């Protein structure tokens, strides 16, 4: 890569259509990641606050729950697929 620095710069210039498409893709994926972060940490903070304020002495047991395990496994897969689909569309022109 060091031997051809001008090719990298030309490939990612904003005044070219390809550079603008990749910049737009990067912006959309970054917005998606920030949105996931806000939703994830917001939900975590709300659940911690509600748990702290609850009067319940005994907490519910999620250990061994099949539904929780399935959701825990499928959520990252869905997130990755949602990020890969627009990337494949832009990179390969599908």
Secondary structure as UniProt FT lines:
FT   HELIX           2..4
FT   HELIX           5..11
FT   TURN            14..15
FT   HELIX           17..53
FT   TURN            63..64
FT   HELIX           66..92
//
